[in-house]
Every structure is written in structure tokens, then in C-alpha cells.
């Protein structure tokens, strides 16, 4: 657990990173029909959230979400979503459409990871934050340890 060595990423990890950076298309085949899914746009994610909260019929949710994930463009959603989700709902089962939702979820998770990494790097680059001296850092760590020790004593006595 405390191994401080840095290892080179595996070939699979390098491929995953390359796919994220290149916004590659993941393909899913359902009954001979091939669907390509790219990173989801923010508007698409917003529409997915809206569908999950506002859809009255539980039977339609998977088809509506799969339609949004496949279309993934403001104009396409605006023009075709109303008919496309109905076609998916009539033609495919929820089990088949779940594969599309899984790929969409993977794309969103990778996007969040990129956002969090960028946020951490940019936070460290700010010049408005005061940097602590070694003495200040040691004092704060000591205070945290004492506070943690007091809380564990309280928990043991309870």
C-alpha cells in the first residue's frame, strides 16, 4: 500500500487515455444495428436529468435516455428525439437499450475525471493562495492529530 514507486501505465490504460483525449467513438451493436457514441455534451446530460425526473411512464425512460445518448447534439435532439425514442421503444427491449446507457455512463465518468484533474491542477497554480512555511504546516498537522485523538477518546468512552 505504501509503495512509492511510479509505474508506467499499461497498454490498456494508455489506450483508454488516448480514447478520452481523442473523443473516440464507442460502437455498440444491437440486433445488427450499429450505434456510435461520443462524449456526451452538457446539454445532453441536462436533458437526461430532466427525463429521469419528469418522465411519467417508467417504461419509456430507457428508450428516451438511449435516444438522447445516441443523438447527443442540440439540433438532433430538438428535431428527432420526439420520434426516435418511440422507434427505439417499439423496436428494442430495455435490456438491449441498457447497453447504450452503459456506454453513455462510461463517457460521462471519463469526462468528470478530466474535469477534476484540470480543477486540481489549476487550483495548485493560483498565486493568490498563501503558501505555508514548514513550521505552520507542522503546527496545523499537530493540531489535527490532537483533535483526532480527542474525538477517538470520546468515542471510546461513549
C-alpha positions as CSV (number, residue, x, y, z in Angstrom):
1,X,0.0,0.0,0.0
2,X,2.8,2.4,0.8
3,X,4.7,1.6,-2.3
4,X,6.0,5.0,-3.6
5,X,7.3,3.8,-7.0
6,X,5.7,5.1,-10.1
7,X,5.0,2.6,-12.7
8,X,4.4,3.2,-16.4
9,X,0.8,2.8,-17.5
10,X,-0.2,-0.5,-19.1
11,X,-1.1,-0.7,-22.8
12,X,-4.9,-0.9,-21.9
13,X,-4.6,2.3,-19.7
14,X,-2.7,4.1,-22.5
15,X,-5.5,3.2,-24.9
16,X,-8.2,4.4,-22.5
17,X,-6.4,7.7,-22.1
18,X,-6.0,8.0,-25.9
19,X,-9.7,7.3,-26.4
20,X,-10.6,10.0,-23.9
21,X,-8.2,12.6,-25.4
22,X,-9.3,11.9,-29.0
23,X,-13.0,11.7,-28.1
24,X,-13.2,8.4,-29.9
25,X,-16.5,6.8,-30.8
26,X,-17.5,3.7,-28.9
27,X,-19.7,1.4,-31.0
28,X,-22.4,-0.9,-29.7
29,X,-24.3,-3.4,-32.0
30,X,-27.8,-4.3,-31.2
31,X,-29.6,-6.8,-33.5
32,X,-27.3,-5.9,-36.3
33,X,-27.7,-2.2,-36.0
34,X,-24.5,-0.3,-35.0
35,X,-24.7,2.8,-32.8
36,X,-21.8,5.1,-32.3
37,X,-21.5,7.1,-29.0
38,X,-19.1,10.0,-28.4
39,X,-18.6,12.1,-25.3
40,X,-21.9,13.5,-24.1
41,X,-22.5,17.2,-24.4
42,X,-23.5,19.2,-21.3
43,X,-26.9,19.8,-22.9
44,X,-27.4,16.1,-23.4
45,X,-26.6,15.4,-19.8
46,X,-29.0,18.1,-18.7
47,X,-31.8,16.5,-20.9
48,X,-31.0,13.1,-19.4
49,X,-31.5,14.5,-15.9
50,X,-34.7,16.2,-17.0
51,X,-36.1,12.9,-18.5
52,X,-35.3,11.0,-15.3
53,X,-37.1,13.5,-13.1
54,X,-40.1,14.3,-15.3
55,X,-41.0,11.1,-17.3
56,X,-44.3,9.8,-16.1
57,X,-44.1,6.3,-17.6
58,X,-41.3,4.2,-16.3
59,X,-41.5,2.0,-19.5
60,X,-40.3,4.9,-21.6
61,X,-37.4,6.1,-19.6
62,X,-34.7,3.8,-21.0
63,X,-35.8,4.5,-24.6
64,X,-35.8,8.2,-24.1
65,X,-32.4,8.2,-22.4
66,X,-30.9,5.9,-25.1
67,X,-32.3,8.3,-27.8
68,X,-30.6,11.2,-26.1
69,X,-27.3,9.4,-25.8
70,X,-27.3,8.3,-29.4
71,X,-28.4,11.7,-30.8
72,X,-26.1,13.8,-28.5
73,X,-26.5,17.1,-30.3
74,X,-28.8,20.0,-29.6
75,X,-30.2,20.1,-33.1
76,X,-30.5,16.4,-33.5
77,X,-32.3,16.2,-30.1
78,X,-34.5,19.1,-31.0
79,X,-35.5,17.7,-34.4
80,X,-35.5,13.9,-34.0
81,X,-35.8,12.9,-30.3
82,X,-39.6,13.0,-30.3
83,X,-39.8,10.3,-32.9
84,X,-36.5,8.5,-32.4
85,X,-37.2,7.4,-28.8
86,X,-40.6,6.0,-29.9
87,X,-38.8,3.9,-32.6
88,X,-36.3,2.6,-30.0
89,X,-39.1,1.9,-27.6
90,X,-41.1,-0.2,-30.1
91,X,-38.1,-2.0,-31.6
92,X,-35.8,-2.8,-28.7
93,X,-36.2,-4.1,-25.2
94,X,-34.9,-2.3,-22.1
95,X,-32.2,-5.0,-21.7
96,X,-30.8,-4.1,-25.2
97,X,-31.1,-0.4,-24.7
98,X,-29.2,-0.7,-21.3
99,X,-26.0,-1.4,-23.3
100,X,-26.3,2.1,-24.8
101,X,-26.9,3.6,-21.4
102,X,-23.8,1.8,-20.0
103,X,-21.6,3.3,-22.8
104,X,-23.0,6.7,-22.1
105,X,-22.3,6.4,-18.4
106,X,-18.7,5.4,-19.2
107,X,-18.3,8.6,-21.3
108,X,-19.7,10.8,-18.6
109,X,-17.4,9.3,-15.9
110,X,-14.3,9.9,-18.1
111,X,-15.4,13.5,-18.7
112,X,-15.8,14.0,-15.0
113,X,-12.3,12.6,-14.4
114,X,-10.8,15.1,-16.9
115,X,-12.7,18.0,-15.3
116,X,-11.5,17.0,-11.8
117,X,-7.9,16.7,-12.9
118,X,-7.9,20.1,-14.6
119,X,-9.5,21.7,-11.5
120,X,-6.9,20.2,-9.2
121,X,-4.0,21.4,-11.4
122,X,-5.5,24.9,-11.8
123,X,-6.1,25.2,-8.0
124,X,-2.4,24.5,-7.4
125,X,-1.4,27.2,-9.9
126,X,-3.2,30.0,-8.2
127,X,-0.9,32.7,-6.9
128,X,-3.5,34.2,-4.6
129,X,-3.2,31.4,-2.0
130,X,-0.6,31.9,0.7
131,X,1.8,29.1,0.9
132,X,2.6,27.8,4.4
133,X,6.0,27.6,5.9
134,X,7.2,24.3,7.2
135,X,6.5,25.4,10.8
136,X,3.0,26.4,10.0
137,X,2.3,23.1,8.3
138,X,3.7,21.1,11.2
139,X,1.6,23.1,13.7
140,X,-1.6,22.5,11.7
141,X,-0.8,18.8,11.4
142,X,-0.2,18.6,15.2
143,X,-3.5,20.3,15.9
144,X,-5.3,17.9,13.6
145,X,-3.7,14.9,15.3
146,X,-4.7,16.2,18.8
147,X,-8.2,16.9,17.7
148,X,-8.5,13.4,16.2
149,X,-7.1,11.9,19.3
150,X,-9.7,13.7,21.5
151,X,-12.5,12.5,19.2
152,X,-11.4,8.9,19.4
153,X,-11.3,9.1,23.2
154,X,-14.8,10.4,23.3
155,X,-16.0,7.6,21.0
156,X,-14.3,5.0,23.2
157,X,-15.9,6.4,26.4
158,X,-19.4,6.5,24.8
